[in-house]
């Protein structure tokens, strides 16, 4: 038994020209230095008692070292658990308690918090400039030579995603899930060792890590590895790139800058967008500006990529393309496995080697959403036409996707309802030209003295220390009462309709 995911990464790097990073990547940019670093990091993990199957939780700034830590986990058979850098201590407390990692890696500035969460003996630190105890120990360690064998169905990673009850669920992704999807995307999107990817995505998210980074690790190409999206930095790096993956926000911000011209994009082979819906206006404006059509695709934390518009062929604005090779989709009525005819709206279900193994320590939730025949119920409402192009038309769940991040309204509503002066609240997502969707809180005051003093600014301030910034409402509306149906359920669809043009 081998470790096929790690072997594929090594083989992919051998197929390249020896460089993995160019541009803003620092001194150690070649493949051998990167693999050597991952081997030293693996030595630190083994020294800390990390065994195959143990979780390694990581909340650090994006860096080459952080990506090497992911590869180190694959090498030693650990389960990589990336965590959004915006998560607060309250949020981290749940993830650490649920996943019970052997090791937690945090920014040095959060050491005190880490000791409260997991204890000093299980804590390592890493910052975005290669500082911290993890790197100190790695540089003092000999590179690990052996690679721990892993079966295809062994876990490689856990990514937490919002659930229908508001409790985050840990999606378990196997070595086969990650490898099969990356190999499919390399082929379908025609990536080769000649490609240079402009990488401005975070790597705690499936888009930046398991799509962008894995694709480039496997194809032998190179990356311009930027810490985050900056219009100036992206425009400066663009002449050296051939491809770019981004969320819709990236493209709306580029279009807002007059320096982004047809000439500046003329050498680019491919622009890819995902993690949130791309507005039709953005599609049209991008094509008018550059002469190129953005390739939109569709994936989930539980599945990585499922569908994609083609590289060669018609890219249809408003659709997420066709099922990827090896991936099956069907549109069904709720609580059914019978496929609906073309053009009818139903629940999108997907099956393939990319579909996850289930939810960590949630067997009942796994059985509800991962069916016996292998299809996963995505919860998205969709249609599929006669040419097999899929269009996502909404969500059966209340999940909000803002800037590519999942936000579950119930979590916000519980916090808002606890505030003095609040009777109840409803949180909805509405279209936003930059983020895809924006969080809007609709609040009913209780008529008390506290309510008289409650403003949108005070409500936002009260939430600031308790929620990651991307979850916080971008608008607060006060109403006398929430709309309800005859059963007493809040009609969020009416709120969305009323607020639909809030950010137009």
Secondary structure, DSSP 4 states (H G I P E B T S, - for coil): --BHHHHHHHHHHHTS-SBSEESTT-S--BHHHHHHHHHHHHHHHHHTT--TT-EEEEE----HHHHHHHHHHHHHT-EEEE--TT--HHHHHHHHHHH--SEEEE-GGGHHHHHHHH-GGGEEE--TTS-SHHHHHHHTSPPP-----B-TTSEEEEEEE--TTS--EEEEEEHHHHHHHHHHHHHHTT--TT-EEEE-S-SSSHIIIIIIIHHHHHHT-EEEE-SS--HHHHHHHGGG-SEEEE-HHHHHHHHTSTT--HHHHTT-SEEEE-SSPPPHHHHHHHHHHHS-PPEEEEEETTTEEEEE--SSS---TT---EEPTT-EEEEE-TT--SBPPTT--EEEEEESTTS--EETT-HHHHHHHB-TTS-EEEEEEEEE-TT--EEEEEESS--EEETTEEE-HHHHHHHHHTSTTEEEEEEEEEEETTTEEEEEEEEEE-SSHHHHH--HHHHHHHHHTTS-GGGS-SEEEEES---B-TTS-B-HHHHHHHHTTTT-
